[in-house]
Amino acid sequence: MNPIESMKADCKNCYKCLRVCPVKSIRFNHEQAELLKDECIWCGACVKACPQHAKAVRSEVDKVRDMLEHNHPVAVSLAPSFIGSFGADDPMKVVAALKRLGFAQVRETAEGAAMVSDELVKIAKTGKMDNIITTCCPSVNELVEKHYPELVDTMAPLVSPMIAHARLIKHESPDTKVVFVGPCIAKMAEAEDVRHEDVDAVLTFEDMEKWFWQEGIDLNALDAAPFDGPDAGLARMYPTCAGVIQNALARGLTGYETLHVEGAEECKELFRAIQAGEIHGCLIEMNICQGSCMGGPKAGQEKRNRFTGALAVEQYAKKSAQPLGTIPEQEAISLGKVFVNRRKELAQPDEETIRSILRSIGKESKMDELNCGSCGYPSCREKAIAVFQGKAELSMCLPHMCQAAQSMSNVVLDSTPNAIVIVDEEMKIKEVNSAAQKMFRVSRQEALERSLYEFMDATDFEYVLQNFDAVTDKKRELDEFGVVVRETLVYLPKQHGVMGILNDVTQDEEQEKALYQLRVDTMDMAQKVIDKQMIAAQEIASLLGETTAETKATLTKLKTMIIHNGESQL
């Protein structure tokens, strides 16, 4: 497992880890972040920045527990920055707590710092190096070897104090396991370097805080205990700003100007200046973390701020009975190290490929290249190169994705014949589509931020906002605009507003009225016809009645005459 691993998280549209990464050693694949170990300098900036805590730092506590349980003699090399961490009323109680856990020795890494300081001054006195970059910070070493390998000859050919101290302990006791305890994540990668395998495990101050808590150890309830090993003296200043330089000057450094640089971007800037031939004759102390080791990424939950922590370390160092520190066995221990080019060569796109990638995210010209940095890269061009190298995705360009989404949204809104109005909790208009602009007879700019009440009764909108309940297909007459609508109102929880969809049914209403009038007119006409038919029927009936009476009288008379004539003949 790498010192830092990315866990699955909702990385979409975040990219905070990439923004703070000084070497952009993070790849995004299907919206998931992944650390690239061949490029990472293990500074821990992404660990501190990730809002979802999705960067897991390896813990070797179980490995160390196993050493202790198997009765191996285990020595702690404790980084001097412990003075500013743990929150104990007496920092020496941390030593007592470590011994309570079963460590055979608890010693100061500053012993190794004293050894490195002596060797550094010896190198400077030869005058063979133009500039000398100190090699105490493992992240700086990673930065040079992986990203500025042209400068490896500028690095002091020395191991770090951690490695020097481990070699000292194993020189004295070859069977002893050495566990480094400090605030640094990159020390884990350094301990695994095949060029020096002297450190058996690395724990952070946060690891130790958790371990103390698990074992029920209250630091302030313990009696202070002294360190094992020789007095490290002024070398205890190493974790503070310019601590290496102070030690070198105290040991007689001459012939070089001194520079102290802290912060990844500042280190990169100085590297570029050295490459440009602008810096000569300098001993340069470099630290990736602001505040040097006092600002380490795993300094612990109880750490002081780096300024008061640095003051505490300085006060502790001044109490030493041996200002420079003395390490009797130093001459018998090799502290040399050869730094090498470890840069991973990545394929580089040609200009046309870069332009093609930029065009695919809407960057048709230089004017379109906003260089906003929201994707994590300082420029659109660098992001395009990362896309070509498989480290970035096209969708990481937030302005382009927002513009595309807005454009698609506008197409949908403007293509619908329904008027759409969005208002906030104060009934201020936040958005209107083309149909709404036409209905209200205003432009979008004229409508925005005006009260909806200026255009229509917004009572229904107020109801939806207060009750979080939708209104569906309700008929409304907007007399001031001469339209009839069917409104559907929906609550927008994220915006705490309301979206209204007004379906203009004026034409339908007019057609309905016309059809109704036609029905009424038809009924009137039918009634008139019926009335006329009734009159005609009555007149016909009257005429038929008179004719029938006359016919009956005539037939009766004829019948009578026939009867009478018959009787006369008889």
C-alpha positions as CSV (number, residue, x, y, z in Angstrom):
1,M,0.0,0.0,0.0
2,N,1.2,3.5,-0.8
3,P,1.6,6.1,1.9
4,I,-1.6,7.7,0.6
5,E,-4.4,5.9,-1.1
6,S,-7.6,7.4,-2.6
7,M,-10.9,5.9,-1.5
8,K,-14.0,5.9,-3.5
9,A,-15.9,9.1,-3.0
10,D,-18.1,11.6,-4.8
11,C,-15.3,13.5,-6.5
12,K,-17.5,15.0,-9.3
13,N,-17.0,18.8,-9.7
14,C,-14.7,19.0,-6.7
15,Y,-11.0,18.6,-7.8
16,K,-9.8,20.3,-4.5
17,C,-7.1,17.7,-4.1
18,L,-5.8,18.4,-7.6
19,R,-5.9,22.2,-7.1
20,V,-3.6,21.9,-4.0
21,C,-1.3,19.2,-5.5
22,P,2.0,20.9,-6.4
23,V,2.9,18.4,-9.1
24,K,-0.6,17.4,-10.3
25,S,0.1,13.7,-9.6
26,I,-3.6,12.8,-9.4
27,R,-5.6,11.1,-12.2
28,F,-9.3,11.3,-12.6
29,N,-11.1,8.3,-14.1
30,H,-14.8,8.1,-14.2
31,E,-15.0,11.0,-11.7
32,Q,-12.8,9.2,-9.2
33,A,-9.4,10.5,-8.0
34,E,-6.4,8.3,-8.0
35,L,-2.8,9.1,-6.9
36,L,0.0,8.5,-9.3
37,K,2.8,7.1,-7.2
38,D,5.5,7.6,-9.9
39,E,4.8,11.4,-9.8
40,C,3.6,11.9,-6.2
41,I,5.9,13.6,-3.7
42,W,3.8,12.4,-0.7
43,C,3.5,15.9,0.8
44,G,0.0,15.2,2.1
45,A,-1.6,18.4,0.8
46,C,-4.4,16.4,-0.7
47,V,-5.0,14.7,2.6
48,K,-5.6,17.9,4.3
49,A,-7.6,19.4,1.5
50,C,-10.1,16.6,0.7
51,P,-13.5,17.6,2.1
52,Q,-14.7,14.0,2.1
53,H,-11.7,12.6,3.9
54,A,-11.2,10.2,1.0
55,K,-7.4,10.2,1.1
56,A,-6.3,7.4,3.5
57,V,-2.9,7.6,5.0
58,R,-1.3,4.2,5.7
59,S,-0.9,3.3,9.3
60,E,1.9,0.9,10.5
61,V,0.7,0.7,14.1
62,D,-0.2,-3.0,13.8
63,K,3.2,-3.8,12.3
64,V,4.9,-2.1,15.3
65,R,2.5,-3.8,17.8
66,D,3.6,-7.1,16.2
67,M,7.3,-6.2,16.8
68,L,6.6,-5.5,20.4
69,E,4.5,-8.6,20.9
70,H,7.3,-10.8,19.5
71,N,9.8,-9.3,22.0
72,H,12.0,-7.6,19.4
73,P,14.0,-4.8,20.9
74,V,12.4,-1.7,19.3
75,A,13.8,1.8,19.5
76,V,11.8,5.0,18.7
77,S,13.4,7.7,16.7
78,L,11.3,10.7,17.8
79,A,11.2,13.8,15.6
80,P,12.0,17.0,17.5
81,S,8.8,18.6,16.3
82,F,7.0,16.4,19.0
83,I,7.6,19.4,21.3
84,G,4.8,21.3,19.5
85,S,2.4,18.3,19.4
86,F,0.5,16.0,21.8
87,G,-0.6,18.8,24.2
88,A,1.2,17.5,27.2
89,D,2.0,19.9,30.0
90,D,5.6,18.6,29.9
91,P,6.8,17.3,26.5
92,M,9.0,14.7,28.2
93,K,5.9,12.9,29.3
94,V,5.6,11.8,25.7
95,V,8.8,9.9,26.2
96,A,7.3,8.2,29.3
97,A,4.2,7.3,27.3
98,L,6.3,5.6,24.6
99,K,8.2,3.6,27.1
100,R,4.8,2.6,28.7
101,L,3.9,1.0,25.3
102,G,7.0,-1.2,25.6
103,F,9.7,0.5,23.4
104,A,13.2,-0.4,24.6
105,Q,14.6,3.0,23.7
106,V,13.2,6.4,23.0
107,R,15.7,8.6,21.3
108,E,15.8,11.9,19.5
109,T,16.0,12.0,15.7
110,A,18.0,15.2,16.3
111,E,21.0,12.9,17.0
112,G,20.9,12.1,13.3
113,A,20.4,15.8,12.5
114,A,23.6,16.6,14.4
115,M,25.5,14.0,12.3
116,V,24.1,15.3,9.0
117,S,24.9,18.9,10.0
118,D,28.6,18.0,10.5
119,E,28.8,16.3,7.2
120,L,27.0,19.2,5.4
121,V,29.6,21.6,6.7
122,K,32.4,19.3,5.6
123,I,30.9,19.3,2.0
124,A,30.6,23.1,2.0
125,K,34.2,23.6,3.1
126,T,35.4,21.7,0.0
127,G,33.8,24.4,-2.2
128,K,33.2,21.9,-5.0
129,M,29.4,22.5,-5.3
130,D,28.0,25.7,-6.8
131,N,24.7,25.5,-4.8
132,I,23.9,23.0,-2.1
133,I,20.3,21.9,-1.5
134,T,19.7,20.3,1.8
135,T,18.1,16.8,1.7
136,C,16.3,16.6,5.1
137,C,12.8,17.0,3.6
138,P,11.8,13.8,1.8
139,S,9.1,15.6,-0.2
140,V,11.7,18.0,-1.6
141,N,13.9,15.1,-2.5
142,E,11.0,13.4,-4.3
143,L,10.2,16.7,-6.1
144,V,13.8,17.0,-7.4
145,E,14.2,13.4,-8.5
146,K,10.8,13.1,-10.1
147,H,10.2,16.5,-11.5
148,Y,13.5,18.5,-11.6
149,P,16.1,15.7,-12.1
150,E,18.4,18.2,-13.8
151,L,19.2,19.4,-10.3
152,V,20.1,16.1,-8.6
153,D,23.8,17.2,-8.7
154,T,22.8,20.2,-6.7
155,M,21.5,18.1,-3.8
156,A,23.7,17.5,-0.8
157,P,24.8,13.8,-1.2
158,L,23.6,13.0,2.3
159,V,20.8,10.9,3.9
160,S,18.2,12.5,6.0
161,P,18.5,12.8,9.8
162,M,15.9,9.9,10.1
163,I,18.1,7.5,8.1
164,A,21.3,8.7,9.8
165,H,19.8,8.1,13.2
166,A,18.5,4.7,12.3
167,R,22.0,3.7,11.1
168,L,23.5,5.0,14.4
169,I,21.0,2.9,16.4
170,K,21.7,-0.2,14.4
171,H,25.4,0.4,14.5
172,E,25.1,0.3,18.3
173,S,22.6,-2.5,18.4
174,P,22.2,-4.4,15.1
175,D,19.2,-6.5,16.3
176,T,17.2,-3.4,17.2
177,K,14.1,-2.5,15.2
178,V,13.9,1.3,14.5
179,V,10.5,3.0,14.4
180,F,10.5,6.7,13.3
181,V,7.7,8.8,14.8
182,G,7.0,12.2,13.3
183,P,4.5,14.5,11.5
184,C,5.5,13.5,8.0
185,I,3.8,11.2,5.5
186,A,6.7,11.3,3.0
187,K,8.9,9.6,5.5
188,M,7.0,6.4,4.8
189,A,8.2,6.5,1.2
190,E,11.7,7.4,2.2
191,A,11.9,4.4,4.6
192,E,10.9,2.1,1.8
193,D,13.6,3.4,-0.6
194,V,15.9,0.5,-1.5
195,R,18.9,2.9,-1.2
196,H,18.5,2.7,2.6
197,E,16.5,0.1,4.5
198,D,17.5,1.1,8.0
199,V,14.0,2.2,9.2
200,D,11.7,-0.6,10.0
201,A,8.4,1.4,10.4
202,V,7.1,4.9,10.3
203,L,4.4,6.2,12.6
204,T,2.8,9.7,12.6
205,F,2.0,11.8,15.6
206,E,-1.7,11.1,14.8
207,D,-1.0,7.4,14.9
208,M,0.6,7.8,18.4
209,E,-2.3,9.9,19.7
210,K,-4.7,7.2,18.7
211,W,-2.6,4.5,20.2
212,F,-2.2,6.3,23.5
213,W,-6.0,6.7,23.6
214,Q,-6.6,3.0,22.8
215,E,-4.3,2.1,25.6
216,G,-5.9,4.5,28.0
217,I,-2.7,6.5,28.5
218,D,-3.2,10.0,29.9
219,L,0.0,11.9,29.1
220,N,-0.5,14.4,31.9
221,A,-1.0,11.7,34.5
222,L,2.6,10.3,33.8
223,D,5.9,11.4,35.2
224,A,8.3,12.9,32.7
225,A,11.1,10.5,31.5
226,P,14.4,11.4,29.9
227,F,15.5,10.4,26.4
228,D,17.9,7.6,25.9
229,G,21.0,8.4,23.9
230,P,23.4,11.4,23.7
231,D,22.3,15.0,23.9
232,A,21.5,16.3,20.4
233,G,21.9,20.0,21.3
234,L,21.1,22.6,18.7
235,A,20.2,19.9,16.2
236,R,16.8,19.9,17.9
237,M,16.1,23.1,15.8
238,Y,15.9,21.1,12.6
239,P,12.1,21.1,12.4
240,T,11.8,24.9,12.6
241,C,12.2,27.4,9.8
242,A,15.9,27.7,8.8
243,G,16.8,25.1,11.6
244,V,19.3,23.4,9.3
245,I,21.0,26.6,8.4
246,Q,21.3,27.6,12.0
247,N,23.0,24.3,12.8
248,A,25.4,24.7,9.8
249,L,26.3,28.2,10.8
250,A,26.9,27.2,14.4
251,R,29.3,24.5,13.1
252,G,31.4,26.9,11.2
253,L,29.7,27.1,7.7
254,T,31.6,29.6,5.5
255,G,31.9,30.3,1.8
256,Y,28.2,30.1,1.0
257,E,25.3,32.5,1.3
258,T,22.2,30.9,2.8
259,L,18.6,30.7,1.6
260,H,15.6,29.2,3.4
261,V,12.5,28.3,1.3
262,E,9.3,26.7,2.5
263,G,6.2,25.9,0.5
264,A,5.9,23.8,-2.6
265,E,5.3,26.6,-5.0
266,E,8.2,28.6,-3.5
267,C,10.5,25.6,-3.9
268,K,9.5,25.2,-7.5
269,E,10.1,28.8,-8.2
270,L,13.6,28.6,-6.7
271,F,14.3,25.5,-8.8
272,R,13.4,27.4,-11.9
273,A,15.8,30.2,-10.8
274,I,18.6,27.7,-10.3
275,Q,17.9,26.2,-13.7
276,A,18.0,29.6,-15.3
277,G,21.5,30.2,-13.8
278,E,20.3,33.0,-11.5
279,I,21.4,31.5,-8.2
280,H,25.0,30.8,-7.3
281,G,27.0,30.1,-4.1
282,C,24.1,29.3,-1.8
283,L,23.4,26.7,0.8
284,I,19.6,26.3,0.4
285,E,17.4,24.8,3.0
286,M,14.1,23.7,1.5
287,N,10.9,22.4,3.0
288,I,7.6,21.6,1.3
289,C,5.5,22.3,4.3
290,Q,4.8,25.9,5.4
291,G,6.4,26.2,8.8
292,S,8.9,23.4,8.0
293,C,8.2,20.2,10.0
294,M,6.1,22.1,12.5
295,G,3.5,22.4,9.8
296,G,3.6,18.7,8.8
297,P,0.4,17.1,7.6
298,K,0.2,14.6,10.5
299,A,1.4,16.7,13.4
300,G,-1.6,15.6,15.4
301,Q,-4.9,16.9,16.7
302,E,-3.4,18.4,19.8
303,K,-0.6,20.3,17.9
304,R,0.1,24.0,18.7
305,N,0.1,26.4,15.8
306,R,3.4,26.3,14.0
307,F,4.6,29.6,15.5
308,T,4.2,28.7,19.1
309,G,5.4,25.2,18.3
310,A,8.6,26.6,16.8
311,L,9.1,28.8,19.9
312,A,8.7,25.8,22.1
313,V,11.2,23.8,20.1
314,E,13.7,26.7,20.2
315,Q,13.3,27.0,24.0
316,Y,13.8,23.3,24.4
317,A,17.0,23.3,22.3
318,K,18.5,26.1,24.3
319,K,18.3,24.1,27.4
320,S,20.8,21.6,26.1
321,A,24.0,21.1,28.1
322,Q,25.8,20.4,24.7
323,P,25.0,23.3,22.4
324,L,26.3,21.5,19.3
325,G,25.6,17.9,20.3
326,T,28.1,15.2,20.2
327,I,27.8,11.8,18.5
328,P,30.9,9.6,19.4
329,E,30.2,6.9,16.8
330,Q,29.6,9.3,13.9
331,E,32.8,8.7,12.0
332,A,32.1,4.9,11.7
333,I,28.7,5.5,10.0
334,S,28.2,6.2,6.3
335,L,25.9,9.0,5.6
336,G,26.3,9.3,1.8
337,K,23.5,9.0,-0.7
338,V,23.3,9.3,-4.5
339,F,20.3,11.0,-5.9
340,V,19.1,10.0,-9.3
341,N,16.7,10.9,-12.1
342,R,13.3,9.2,-11.3
343,R,11.2,11.2,-13.6
344,K,8.5,9.4,-15.5
345,E,8.6,10.6,-19.1
346,L,5.0,11.2,-20.3
347,A,3.9,11.5,-23.9
348,Q,3.5,15.1,-25.1
349,P,0.8,16.1,-27.6
350,D,1.6,18.2,-30.6
351,E,0.0,21.6,-31.0
352,E,-2.9,20.5,-33.3
353,T,-3.8,17.8,-30.8
354,I,-3.9,20.3,-28.0
355,R,-6.1,22.7,-30.1
356,S,-8.4,19.8,-30.9
357,I,-8.9,18.9,-27.3
358,L,-9.5,22.5,-26.4
359,R,-12.1,22.9,-29.2
360,S,-13.9,19.8,-27.8
361,I,-14.5,21.8,-24.6
362,G,-15.6,25.0,-26.4
363,K,-12.2,26.7,-26.4
364,E,-12.1,27.8,-30.0
365,S,-9.7,30.7,-29.4
366,K,-7.4,32.1,-26.8
367,M,-10.2,34.3,-25.6
368,D,-12.1,31.2,-24.7
369,E,-9.3,29.9,-22.5
370,L,-10.4,31.3,-19.1
371,N,-7.6,29.6,-17.2
372,C,-9.9,29.7,-14.1
373,G,-8.2,26.7,-12.4
374,S,-11.5,25.2,-11.3
375,C,-10.5,21.8,-12.9
376,G,-7.3,21.8,-10.8
377,Y,-4.9,22.8,-13.5
378,P,-3.5,26.3,-13.7
379,S,-4.4,26.7,-17.4
380,C,-6.7,25.3,-20.0
381,R,-3.7,24.3,-22.0
382,E,-2.2,22.2,-19.2
383,K,-5.6,20.6,-18.7
384,A,-5.7,19.7,-22.4
385,I,-2.2,18.0,-22.1
386,A,-3.4,16.1,-19.0
387,V,-6.4,14.9,-21.0
388,F,-4.1,13.6,-23.7
389,Q,-2.0,11.8,-21.1
390,G,-5.0,10.1,-19.6
391,K,-4.8,12.1,-16.3
392,A,-7.9,14.3,-16.8
393,E,-11.3,14.1,-18.3
394,L,-13.0,16.5,-20.6
395,S,-15.9,16.9,-18.2
396,M,-13.6,18.5,-15.6
397,C,-14.0,21.8,-17.3
398,L,-16.7,23.3,-15.1
399,P,-17.3,26.5,-17.2
400,H,-17.8,24.4,-20.3
401,M,-20.1,21.9,-18.6
402,C,-22.1,24.7,-17.0
403,Q,-22.3,26.5,-20.3
404,A,-23.4,23.3,-22.1
405,A,-25.9,22.5,-19.4
406,Q,-27.2,26.1,-19.5
407,S,-27.4,26.0,-23.3
408,M,-29.3,22.7,-23.2
409,S,-31.6,24.1,-20.5
410,N,-32.2,27.2,-22.5
411,V,-33.1,25.2,-25.6
412,V,-35.6,23.2,-23.6
413,L,-37.1,26.3,-21.9
414,D,-37.2,28.4,-25.1
415,S,-38.6,25.6,-27.3
416,T,-41.6,25.0,-25.1
417,P,-44.7,27.1,-26.0
418,N,-45.6,27.3,-22.3
419,A,-44.6,30.4,-20.3
420,I,-42.1,29.4,-17.5
421,V,-41.4,31.7,-14.6
422,I,-39.1,31.0,-11.6
423,V,-39.4,33.1,-8.5
424,D,-37.5,33.2,-5.2
425,E,-39.0,33.3,-1.7
426,E,-39.6,37.0,-2.0
427,M,-41.5,36.5,-5.2
428,K,-38.7,38.1,-7.2
429,I,-38.4,36.8,-10.7
430,K,-35.2,34.8,-11.2
431,E,-35.8,33.4,-14.7
432,V,-38.3,33.6,-17.5
433,N,-38.3,31.9,-20.9
434,S,-39.2,33.4,-24.2
435,A,-42.9,32.4,-24.0
436,A,-43.2,34.2,-20.6
437,Q,-41.5,37.3,-22.0
438,K,-44.0,37.4,-24.8
439,M,-46.9,36.8,-22.4
440,F,-45.8,39.6,-20.0
441,R,-44.7,41.8,-22.9
442,V,-41.2,42.4,-21.4
443,S,-37.6,41.4,-22.1
444,R,-35.8,39.0,-19.8
445,Q,-33.6,41.8,-18.5
446,E,-36.7,43.9,-17.7
447,A,-38.4,41.0,-15.9
448,L,-35.5,39.7,-13.7
449,E,-35.5,40.8,-10.1
450,R,-39.0,42.4,-10.4
451,S,-41.8,41.2,-8.3
452,L,-44.2,38.7,-9.9
453,Y,-47.0,40.8,-8.4
454,E,-46.3,43.4,-11.0
455,F,-47.4,41.0,-13.7
456,M,-50.0,38.8,-12.0
457,D,-51.6,37.7,-8.7
458,A,-48.9,35.6,-7.1
459,T,-51.1,34.2,-4.3
460,D,-50.8,30.6,-5.7
461,F,-47.0,30.9,-5.8
462,E,-47.0,32.0,-2.2
463,Y,-49.2,29.0,-1.3
464,V,-46.8,26.6,-2.9
465,L,-43.8,28.2,-1.2
466,Q,-45.4,28.0,2.2
467,N,-46.9,24.6,2.0
468,F,-44.4,22.8,-0.3
469,D,-47.4,21.6,-2.2
470,A,-47.8,21.7,-5.9
471,V,-50.7,23.4,-7.8
472,T,-51.7,21.4,-10.9
473,D,-53.6,22.6,-14.0
474,K,-55.4,25.4,-12.3
475,K,-57.3,27.8,-14.6
476,R,-56.4,31.5,-14.2
477,E,-57.4,34.6,-16.1
478,L,-54.8,37.3,-16.6
479,D,-57.1,40.1,-17.6
480,E,-54.3,42.7,-17.8
481,F,-52.7,40.7,-20.6
482,G,-55.9,39.3,-22.1
483,V,-55.0,35.7,-21.7
484,V,-56.3,32.6,-19.9
485,V,-53.8,30.1,-18.6
486,R,-53.7,26.8,-16.8
487,E,-51.0,27.1,-14.2
488,T,-48.9,24.3,-12.7
489,L,-46.7,25.4,-9.8
490,V,-43.8,23.3,-8.4
491,Y,-41.7,24.0,-5.3
492,L,-37.9,24.1,-5.8
493,P,-36.3,22.9,-2.5
494,K,-32.7,23.7,-3.3
495,Q,-33.5,27.3,-4.4
496,H,-36.4,27.7,-2.0
497,G,-38.4,29.1,-4.8
498,V,-41.3,28.2,-7.1
499,M,-41.4,27.3,-10.8
500,G,-44.6,28.2,-12.6
501,I,-45.6,26.7,-15.9
502,L,-48.4,28.8,-17.6
503,N,-50.1,27.0,-20.4
504,D,-51.8,29.7,-22.6
505,V,-55.3,28.3,-23.3
506,T,-56.8,31.6,-24.5
507,Q,-57.5,30.3,-28.0
508,D,-59.1,27.2,-26.6
509,E,-61.2,29.3,-24.4
510,E,-62.3,31.5,-27.3
511,Q,-63.1,28.4,-29.3
512,E,-65.1,27.0,-26.5
513,K,-67.0,30.2,-26.1
514,A,-67.7,30.3,-29.9
515,L,-68.9,26.7,-29.8
516,Y,-71.1,27.4,-26.8
517,Q,-72.6,30.4,-28.6
518,L,-73.2,28.3,-31.7
519,R,-75.0,25.8,-29.6
520,V,-77.2,28.5,-28.1
521,D,-77.9,30.0,-31.5
522,T,-78.8,26.6,-32.8
523,M,-81.2,26.0,-29.9
524,D,-82.8,29.4,-30.6
525,M,-83.3,28.5,-34.3
526,A,-84.6,25.1,-33.4
527,Q,-87.1,26.6,-31.0
528,K,-88.3,29.1,-33.6
529,V,-88.8,26.2,-36.1
530,I,-90.7,24.2,-33.5
531,D,-92.9,27.2,-32.7
532,K,-93.7,27.8,-36.4
533,Q,-94.5,24.1,-36.8
534,M,-96.8,24.2,-33.8
535,I,-98.7,27.2,-35.4
536,A,-98.9,25.4,-38.7
537,A,-100.1,22.3,-37.1
538,Q,-102.8,24.2,-35.2
539,E,-103.9,26.0,-38.4
540,I,-104.1,22.7,-40.3
541,A,-106.0,21.2,-37.5
542,S,-108.5,24.0,-37.5
543,L,-109.0,23.7,-41.3
544,L,-109.4,20.0,-41.0
545,G,-112.0,20.4,-38.3
546,E,-114.2,22.7,-40.3
547,T,-114.0,20.5,-43.4
548,T,-114.8,17.4,-41.4
549,A,-117.9,19.0,-40.0
550,E,-119.2,20.1,-43.4
551,T,-118.6,16.7,-44.8
552,K,-120.5,15.1,-41.9
553,A,-123.5,17.4,-42.4
554,T,-123.7,16.7,-46.1
555,L,-123.4,13.0,-45.7
556,T,-126.1,13.0,-43.1
557,K,-128.4,15.0,-45.2
558,L,-127.7,12.7,-48.2
559,K,-128.4,9.7,-46.0
560,T,-131.6,11.2,-44.8
561,M,-132.7,12.0,-48.3
562,I,-132.0,8.4,-49.4
563,I,-134.0,7.0,-46.6
564,H,-136.9,9.3,-47.2
565,N,-137.0,8.6,-50.9
566,G,-137.1,4.9,-50.2
567,E,-140.0,5.1,-47.8
568,S,-142.0,7.1,-50.4
569,Q,-141.7,4.4,-53.0
570,L,-143.0,1.8,-50.6
